[in-house]
């Protein structure tokens, strides 16, 4: 019996999909060809996680996703169209993070992040809370990450950072609002870690204090609350739990610097006793 690694399986999948495309025509079965193009795009995206340099592989993924969109027009195939737009956004996002990007792409990281944001926003036009709640939550989470990376991109002008962080916050909040509604309805099958979303939202609130002048108290309170939720959810993941504790400490230090010891003390008083004993010596 042969046991293939995910890398080897992905290579086999790419070969099979490419062979299939060679015998398909758009006139025979456009929808089947669209599925194959989308699957091939995802196979190349998966391969990029294991093979370096990844930029040329991600460019192939983007090309196949774009090919799939030619067959899945939004008017007749709104949900498949939205799914592929979401996939396309993720491929652009991954490409924007590649090392030595200029060697492989004529577009810089900022251009690629804007492409990702555009694709996610198109997907959300169809992936609404009513039509596809799980997809809506995942795409909002993806959109928030793209906004965050654009806000922290070295090419982004300082005057734009505050607005981009605010957009990051709005998208993460939209994702978590949907997550909470889905959990209440009994659904817990998410394609992303909601506690990571809480952590990322907390980070955005914390950083917003530097770029957004209004209501620092509220921003730091929310940063503290969401880091605490992340810590509570990561009890079985020690590395992530430690990261949440370290971030709580940073928020507490900022609270003292910006708002005074009384605000810091009030935040400390809301910690569970077992966490308070860990955090206090670090503040």
ABEGO torsion letter per residue (X at the ends): XBBBBAAAAAAAAAAAAAAAAAABBAAABAAAAAAAAAAAAAAAAAAAAABOBAAAAAAAAAAAAAAAAAABBAAABAAAAAAAAAAAAAAAAAAAABBGAAAABABBAAAAAAAAAAAAAAAAAABBAAABAAAAAAAAAAAAAAAAAAAABAABBAAAAAAAAAAAAAAAAAAAAAAAAAAAAGBABBABBAAAAAAAAAAAAAAAAAABABGAAAAAAAAAAAAAAAAAAAAABAAAAAAAAAAAAAAAAAAAAAAEAAAAAAAAAABBAAAAAAAAAAX
